[in-house]
Amino acid sequence: MKTKVAILEDNKELLKELKQTLEETALVEVVAWATSSAEFLTKVEQTKPDALLLDIDLGGDSMSGLDIAHRLKLPVLFVSGKTIEFHHGIEDHNINSVVPVQHITKPITEEKLRKILPKFIREIEANAVKDFIYLDFNGTRRNKIATDTIVYLGTDKANGSESNNKQIFFINRKPEMLIDFSFSKMEDLGFKKNIFITIHKSFRVNVEKIERYNNRSHEVEVTFMGENGKIVSKPLPVSENFRKAIPGHNL
């Protein structure tokens, strides 16, 4: 199955040319294309692409390609004639992103795309492989858990600062207790550092599960399954030292 892509380019003629050139490579399937951010976001919601090809400078649009990438958190190939001007923005997005990020300068040719697309597709496919880890809960051991179902981990406040237990929250099951669990040993157990980020001394959050970041209250909102089996939303505080790592910070 080909990688499904959506294209955002504010110039209608260039959009038509880029779509045609992409299709001529036969490497991807173009499922959506648009000249404005509003139209693009609507089509992305409808077509569910695997990756984005984004022009960065959208002229008088209310959003830029970088804004779109921050919002959608999908693999992205930035396509722009102003790559040098937007170098720092691309670099920051790449550093903070948990999905593949590439860029290519205009004019776009089939030769250029044939060189960059195979690498981009391989990165997307590698990133899509589901990861599992094994965790010991209170009462059960060696529980096989898909990491993309974990929302966040927090200290066991019910037992005070003396406790080294941690609560772990999921999108598809009730919270569990991790006994004698150290945040400093998370990577040894299979938690990826670029996915499970520190937002506070008491919390480690799956960056892909952050719904939004409040720049005023400095809190992230997450959604998970509560003790009663119902889905709930909750704000978590973000300490000053960790705010720059949060997608949406100061956007």
C-alpha positions as CSV (number, residue, x, y, z in Angstrom):
1,M,0.0,0.0,0.0
2,K,1.4,3.4,-1.0
3,T,1.9,6.2,1.5
4,K,-1.0,8.6,1.4
5,V,0.0,12.3,1.2
6,A,-1.8,15.6,1.4
7,I,-0.4,18.8,-0.3
8,L,-0.7,22.4,0.8
9,E,0.6,25.0,-1.7
10,D,-0.9,28.5,-1.9
11,N,-0.1,28.9,-5.6
12,K,-2.7,27.1,-7.7
13,E,-0.4,26.4,-10.7
14,L,2.4,25.2,-8.5
15,L,0.0,23.0,-6.6
16,K,-1.2,21.4,-9.8
17,E,2.4,20.9,-11.0
18,L,3.5,19.4,-7.6
19,K,0.5,17.0,-7.5
20,Q,1.2,15.9,-11.1
21,T,4.9,15.4,-10.4
22,L,4.2,13.4,-7.3
23,E,1.8,11.1,-9.1
24,E,4.4,10.6,-11.9
25,T,6.9,9.2,-9.4
26,A,4.3,6.5,-8.5
27,L,5.8,6.4,-5.0
28,V,2.9,7.9,-3.1
29,E,-0.8,8.4,-3.4
30,V,-2.1,12.0,-3.3
31,V,-5.3,11.9,-1.4
32,A,-5.8,15.7,-0.6
33,W,-4.6,19.0,-1.9
34,A,-5.5,22.6,-1.1
35,T,-4.3,26.2,-1.4
36,S,-5.4,27.5,2.0
37,S,-5.0,26.2,5.6
38,A,-8.7,26.1,6.3
39,E,-9.5,24.0,3.2
40,F,-6.4,21.8,3.9
41,L,-7.3,21.0,7.5
42,T,-10.8,20.0,6.5
43,K,-9.5,17.7,3.7
44,V,-6.9,16.1,6.0
45,E,-9.7,15.3,8.5
46,Q,-11.7,13.7,5.8
47,T,-8.9,11.7,4.0
48,K,-6.6,10.8,6.9
49,P,-3.2,11.0,5.1
50,D,0.0,9.3,6.3
51,A,2.1,12.4,5.6
52,L,2.0,16.1,4.6
53,L,3.8,18.1,1.9
54,L,3.6,21.7,3.1
55,D,4.6,25.0,1.6
56,I,5.9,27.1,4.5
57,D,5.0,30.6,3.4
58,L,1.3,30.8,2.6
59,G,1.2,34.5,1.9
60,G,-1.8,36.2,3.6
61,D,-3.1,33.0,5.2
62,S,-3.7,33.0,8.9
63,M,-1.4,30.0,9.3
64,S,2.0,29.0,7.9
65,G,3.1,25.5,6.9
66,L,5.0,25.3,10.2
67,D,1.8,26.1,12.1
68,I,0.0,23.3,10.2
69,A,2.8,20.8,11.0
70,H,2.8,21.7,14.7
71,R,-1.0,21.2,14.8
72,L,-1.3,17.9,12.9
73,K,1.8,16.2,14.2
74,L,2.1,14.0,11.1
75,P,5.3,13.2,9.1
76,V,6.0,16.3,7.0
77,L,8.1,17.2,3.9
78,F,8.4,20.9,3.8
79,V,8.4,22.3,0.2
80,S,9.5,25.9,0.0
81,G,11.5,28.4,-2.0
82,K,12.3,30.1,1.3
83,T,14.0,27.2,3.1
84,I,16.9,29.3,4.2
85,E,14.6,32.0,5.6
86,F,12.6,29.4,7.6
87,H,15.7,27.3,8.5
88,H,15.3,27.8,12.3
89,G,11.6,27.0,12.2
90,I,12.2,23.8,10.4
91,E,15.1,22.9,12.7
92,D,13.0,23.6,15.8
93,H,10.1,21.5,14.5
94,N,12.5,18.6,13.6
95,I,14.1,18.7,17.1
96,N,10.8,18.7,18.9
97,S,8.9,16.3,16.5
98,V,8.4,12.6,17.2
99,V,7.7,12.0,13.5
100,P,9.9,12.2,10.4
101,V,10.6,15.7,9.1
102,Q,12.3,16.5,5.8
103,H,12.5,19.5,3.5
104,I,13.1,20.2,-0.2
105,T,13.6,23.5,-2.0
106,K,11.7,24.8,-5.1
107,P,11.7,24.4,-8.0
108,I,10.5,20.8,-7.5
109,T,11.5,18.2,-10.1
110,E,10.7,14.6,-10.4
111,E,14.4,13.8,-10.0
112,K,14.5,15.6,-6.7
113,L,11.4,13.8,-5.5
114,R,12.7,10.4,-6.6
115,K,15.7,11.0,-4.4
116,I,14.0,12.2,-1.2
117,L,10.7,10.3,-1.2
118,P,12.1,6.8,-0.7
119,K,14.1,7.9,2.3
120,F,11.0,9.8,3.7
121,I,8.8,6.8,3.1
122,R,11.2,4.5,4.9
123,E,11.3,6.8,7.9
124,I,7.5,6.9,8.0
125,E,7.2,3.2,7.8
126,A,9.9,2.7,10.5
127,N,8.1,5.2,12.7
128,A,4.8,3.4,12.3
129,V,6.0,0.1,13.8
130,K,4.1,-0.4,17.0
131,D,6.3,-0.6,20.1
132,F,5.5,-2.8,23.1
133,I,7.0,-2.8,26.6
134,Y,6.6,-5.1,29.5
135,L,5.6,-3.6,32.9
136,D,5.0,-5.0,36.4
137,F,1.8,-3.7,37.9
138,N,0.6,-4.1,41.5
139,G,-0.5,-7.7,41.4
140,T,0.5,-8.7,37.9
141,R,3.8,-9.0,36.2
142,R,5.2,-8.8,32.6
143,N,2.1,-7.0,31.2
144,K,2.6,-6.4,27.5
145,I,1.7,-2.8,26.8
146,A,1.6,-0.9,23.5
147,T,3.4,2.3,24.2
148,D,1.0,4.3,22.1
149,T,-1.8,3.5,24.6
150,I,0.1,5.1,27.5
151,V,-0.9,8.7,28.2
152,Y,1.2,9.7,31.2
153,L,2.9,8.6,34.3
154,G,2.6,10.4,37.7
155,T,3.9,10.0,41.2
156,D,1.8,8.2,43.7
157,K,0.7,11.2,45.7
158,A,-1.7,9.1,47.8
159,N,1.2,7.6,49.7
160,G,3.2,10.8,50.0
161,S,6.8,11.7,48.9
162,E,8.2,8.6,50.7
163,S,6.6,6.3,48.0
164,N,8.6,5.4,44.9
165,N,5.4,4.1,43.2
166,K,4.0,5.6,40.1
167,Q,0.6,5.7,38.5
168,I,0.3,5.0,34.8
169,F,-2.7,6.2,32.8
170,F,-3.9,4.8,29.5
171,I,-6.3,5.6,26.7
172,N,-7.9,2.1,26.6
173,R,-7.7,0.7,30.2
174,K,-8.0,1.8,33.8
175,P,-5.0,3.3,35.6
176,E,-2.5,0.9,37.1
177,M,0.2,1.2,39.9
178,L,3.9,0.7,39.1
179,I,5.6,-0.5,42.2
180,D,9.0,0.8,43.1
181,F,9.3,2.5,39.7
182,S,12.0,5.1,39.0
183,F,11.6,7.8,36.3
184,S,15.3,7.6,35.7
185,K,15.1,4.0,34.6
186,M,12.3,4.5,32.1
187,E,14.5,4.2,29.0
188,D,15.9,0.9,30.3
189,L,12.4,-0.5,30.2
190,G,11.7,0.7,26.6
191,F,10.2,4.1,27.1
192,K,11.5,6.3,24.3
193,K,13.0,9.6,25.6
194,N,11.7,11.6,22.6
195,I,8.2,10.3,23.2
196,F,7.8,10.3,27.0
197,I,8.9,13.7,27.9
198,T,9.4,15.4,31.3
199,I,7.0,18.2,32.0
200,H,7.3,18.4,35.8
201,K,9.2,16.4,38.4
202,S,6.1,14.5,39.1
203,F,5.0,13.8,35.5
204,R,6.2,12.1,32.3
205,V,3.8,12.5,29.4
206,N,3.5,10.8,26.0
207,V,4.0,13.9,23.8
208,E,1.7,12.4,21.1
209,K,-1.2,12.4,23.6
210,I,-1.0,16.1,24.5
211,E,-4.3,17.6,23.4
212,R,-3.2,21.2,23.8
213,Y,-0.9,23.5,25.7
214,N,-2.2,26.5,27.6
215,N,0.4,29.3,27.4
216,R,-1.3,31.2,30.2
217,S,-1.6,28.6,32.8
218,H,1.3,26.6,31.5
219,E,-0.6,23.3,31.6
220,V,-1.1,20.5,29.1
221,E,-4.4,18.8,28.6
222,V,-4.5,15.0,28.3
223,T,-7.3,12.5,27.9
224,F,-7.3,9.1,29.4
225,M,-9.5,6.3,30.9
226,G,-10.4,6.9,34.6
227,E,-10.9,4.5,37.4
228,N,-14.6,4.3,36.5
229,G,-13.8,3.2,32.9
230,K,-14.9,6.5,31.4
231,I,-12.7,8.8,29.3
232,V,-11.8,12.0,31.2
233,S,-9.6,15.1,30.4
234,K,-7.2,16.6,32.9
235,P,-4.7,19.5,32.9
236,L,-1.2,18.8,34.1
237,P,1.3,21.5,35.2
238,V,4.4,22.2,33.1
239,S,7.4,23.4,35.0
240,E,9.3,26.4,33.5
241,N,12.4,24.4,32.7
242,F,10.5,22.0,30.5
243,R,8.1,24.3,28.6
244,K,10.2,24.6,25.4
245,A,9.8,20.9,24.7
246,I,6.0,21.1,24.6
247,P,4.4,21.2,21.1
248,G,2.5,24.5,20.8
249,H,4.7,26.4,23.3
250,N,4.6,30.1,22.4
251,L,2.9,29.5,19.1
